[in-house]
Amino acid sequence: MLVAEHLKKYYGKHRGVEDVSFTIKPGEIYGLIGPNGAGKTTTIRIILGLLYKDSGTVKIGEHDIPKELNHVKNKIGYLPGEVNFYPEMRIKEFLKFNRNFYPQIESDYEKELVEFLNIDVEKKFKELSQGNKKKVGILQALVHKPKFLIMDEPTNGLDPLLQSKLYELLEKEREKGTIILFSSHVLTEVERLCQRVGVIKEGNLIKELAMKDIRKYTRKLVTLYGLKKPEKLSGYELVNHNGREFTFSINRTELRSFLNELVNLEFDDLLIRNPSLEESFMEFYAEGVEK
Ligand SMILES: Nc1ncnc2c1ncn2[C@@H]1O[C@H](COP(=O)(O)OP(=O)(O)OP(=O)(O)O)[C@@H](O)[C@H]1O
């Protein structure tokens, strides 16, 4: 298990996190979701023992963090939000260097990951794009087969192909029983991957959602411009209305019937988009809403 209880951390006067608690079980991917500045990175860095907390408890397996970090260190895999290594080092040199820290690394598995992620080991770090640096970061987080995997916004800056490769890797890890913590501000990816999600607002974990609950929040916003006869759509949730511009919030199960209705309606243009995290979680994030 990975347990965080009542984590609190201030950077001087500035709030990092106020009160964050959750528990992750083996074989579970837990998503920590919240907008920029909500406290995801602070939480992750406390859990990894990289940052001292003001109060609260962290347990990774049996071990109290940071006190007993050394007992569990080489069972943890971590992908930071920004991957930075020695700029002059070639990837193949880095892999060798990394093996010194993790005697359990199997060269066959390392090779498998290099190939799966399509990493050019001859390149130096300074020659890599952000996306390619991230690939090396993913490899480093996974190559020693950690029991605990912690990833800070792992898909940020990844192209769609690489994103789906990462999802595949995480799914495999989950099947092996790895405990996975994953932070994100993209609702659709936590919906796809996570068994449970903790919603962070201004340093507080304000809500925990199971997968079936997350689905309720993944809606499409459909804006119709120059719509005539809007009353024909009165069965759907209208979230914004400005002259002849109408925006509806449509959940997954009603999307098909909604689109069918449109066939018989007159309008000038339409836009379908995913809502931002704040829009999806309006009921939690709206100004003045307390936990
Ligand atoms: N070193 C620091 N000094 C002062 N304040 C900090 C520091 N690091 C983070 N903070 C503040 O702590 C709060 C939480 O930041 P944190 O980086 O944990 O959020 P986040 O949810 O990970 O957001 P992001 O996605 O932008 O990284 C923010 O208000 C941030 O400004």
PDBQT file of the ligand as one rigid body, heavy atoms in Angstrom, charges set to zero:
ROOT
HETATM    1  N1  LIG A 301       9.520  26.204  -4.342  1.00  0.00    +0.000 N 
HETATM    2  C1  LIG A 301       8.365  26.837  -4.120  1.00  0.00    +0.000 A 
HETATM    3  N2  LIG A 301       8.336  28.014  -3.456  1.00  0.00    +0.000 NA
HETATM    4  C2  LIG A 301       7.174  28.659  -3.197  1.00  0.00    +0.000 A 
HETATM    5  N3  LIG A 301       5.958  28.218  -3.590  1.00  0.00    +0.000 NA
HETATM    6  C3  LIG A 301       5.928  27.057  -4.267  1.00  0.00    +0.000 A 
HETATM    7  C4  LIG A 301       7.112  26.308  -4.575  1.00  0.00    +0.000 A 
HETATM    8  N4  LIG A 301       6.762  25.200  -5.270  1.00  0.00    +0.000 NA
HETATM    9  C5  LIG A 301       5.412  25.256  -5.380  1.00  0.00    +0.000 A 
HETATM   10  N5  LIG A 301       4.917  26.356  -4.796  1.00  0.00    +0.000 N 
HETATM   11  C6  LIG A 301       3.499  26.751  -4.693  1.00  0.00    +0.000 C 
HETATM   12  O1  LIG A 301       2.792  25.661  -4.144  1.00  0.00    +0.000 OA
HETATM   13  C7  LIG A 301       1.513  25.530  -4.755  1.00  0.00    +0.000 C 
HETATM   14  C8  LIG A 301       1.348  24.115  -5.295  1.00  0.00    +0.000 C 
HETATM   15  O2  LIG A 301       2.252  23.914  -6.370  1.00  0.00    +0.000 OA
HETATM   16  P1  LIG A 301       2.456  22.522  -7.085  1.00  0.00    +0.000 P 
HETATM   17  O3  LIG A 301       3.598  22.660  -8.031  1.00  0.00    +0.000 OA
HETATM   18  O4  LIG A 301       2.526  21.461  -6.069  1.00  0.00    +0.000 OA
HETATM   19  O5  LIG A 301       1.087  22.398  -7.875  1.00  0.00    +0.000 OA
HETATM   20  P2  LIG A 301       0.713  21.443  -9.086  1.00  0.00    +0.000 P 
HETATM   21  O6  LIG A 301      -0.685  21.020  -8.829  1.00  0.00    +0.000 OA
HETATM   22  O7  LIG A 301       1.727  20.387  -9.240  1.00  0.00    +0.000 OA
HETATM   23  O8  LIG A 301       0.729  22.407 -10.291  1.00  0.00    +0.000 OA
HETATM   24  P3  LIG A 301       1.587  22.318 -11.656  1.00  0.00    +0.000 P 
HETATM   25  O9  LIG A 301       0.819  21.412 -12.533  1.00  0.00    +0.000 OA
HETATM   26  O10 LIG A 301       1.580  23.745 -12.108  1.00  0.00    +0.000 OA
HETATM   27  O11 LIG A 301       2.962  21.815 -11.250  1.00  0.00    +0.000 OA
HETATM   28  C9  LIG A 301       1.442  26.587  -5.837  1.00  0.00    +0.000 C 
HETATM   29  O12 LIG A 301       0.711  27.685  -5.343  1.00  0.00    +0.000 OA
HETATM   30  C10 LIG A 301       2.884  26.962  -6.065  1.00  0.00    +0.000 C 
HETATM   31  O13 LIG A 301       2.996  28.320  -6.445  1.00  0.00    +0.000 OA
ENDROOT
TORSDOF 0
